[in-house]
Structure formats: structure tokens, C-alpha cells
């Protein structure tokens, strides 16, 4: 067998000290960006195909590419605990997990307060409390588990907030103007891509239309 050292796929690999219950919990918290990407946005594309959601996901992807570029340029080492985590061959500034979650939190907050989403939300501050709480927990988890220093996670948070706010402005002030063209394009028609940002309560709208269609079909059958 070759003596070439092995390297793990770190997408879902999070280490914590054996017997540390808080560390175990925070290890799962660190996986939330993976759950959002694969469970949230992939499911969104398969079942909803809403343009705002697609550009939300695209913005997060751009943010992570920028994170990689910054890390390559700055080349700041991770804390000394990286040896235990087998992570010393990668850079730590800024934290990609922190950047991802704060991008998500600020973009989700702006979407909610603009009234863009599946439901017409009355208590918007209560809804946006959850993503910010998760973002802060994720930031804390990366320091607690030894993957980053405090300055690295704070840097990730700042970059994520700036990119999230900036991308939201680009989408709502520049790209959204072309949503009707995207809907009518060959790609849009083939994959049923749509924009529902003009509908206050999308779930109610779909529910009412589904009921109306069923009643119309029943009336025609009679």
C-alpha cells in the first residue's frame, strides 16, 4: 500500500472530545450549513423552483467561493488545536461556517421584512430570531470545537453580513427586474421556474387555487 497520507472529506466530519455533551451538540450545530444547502435549497429547487430562493442559494455559493479566495490570499493558520482535528493543512481566516450562517441570517431577515416568502408573517422579528440564534451558535461552536479563533469567526460573520446585504440589494434592485423574462425563457418553461414575490401568502394562494381547480373539474364531470 502506498505511503501517501490519507485525507478525509470534511463536509460532514466534525470532531469533538469524547464524553463532551456540549461538544456533541455543537458538532451537530456545525453541520447546519450542510443541512441548509442539501436539505433546504436542494429540496426547494426540486419542489418549488422559486426564483428568489434560487438566487438566495446562488448568493450563498458565491459567498463561499469568495471565502476560499480570501483564505488563499490571507493564509492565516487555524488555532493550535488543528493538530487534534487534522485540519492544519487548511486556512482559518475567515471562518466559512460563520460566513455562511451570517449571510443566511441577514438575507433571510431582509426577505422576511420585505414580505417575500411562503407565508404572510405578522410577527417578523420573532421569525428572524431563529436564524440569528443559529448563526451565533454556529460561530460559538467553531471556536469551542477548536476549528477557529475568535477573530476568525468574527471575520466570517462580518464578511457574511456584508455579502448577504449586498447580494440582497443586487437581487431586488437589479436581477428581480428580469424575473419575468426568466419565467418565460426556455429554461423557465422547461423547469417550471417562477416568481411569487408579488403574492403575499403563497401557501394560501396555492391552496385556494388547488381547491378551485378541483371544484371546476368536478363541475365539468357533472
Secondary structure as GFF3:
##gff-version 3
##sequence-region A 1 222
A	DSSP	alpha_helix	21	30	.	.	.	ID=ss1
A	DSSP	alpha_helix	32	34	.	.	.	ID=ss2
A	DSSP	pi_helix	35	41	.	.	.	ID=ss3
A	DSSP	alpha_helix	42	47	.	.	.	ID=ss4
A	DSSP	alpha_helix	51	74	.	.	.	ID=ss5
A	DSSP	alpha_helix	82	85	.	.	.	ID=ss6
A	DSSP	alpha_helix	96	113	.	.	.	ID=ss7
A	DSSP	alpha_helix	124	144	.	.	.	ID=ss8
A	DSSP	alpha_helix	150	173	.	.	.	ID=ss9
A	DSSP	three_ten_helix	175	178	.	.	.	ID=ss10
A	DSSP	alpha_helix	179	184	.	.	.	ID=ss11
A	DSSP	alpha_helix	186	191	.	.	.	ID=ss12
A	DSSP	alpha_helix	202	221	.	.	.	ID=ss13
###
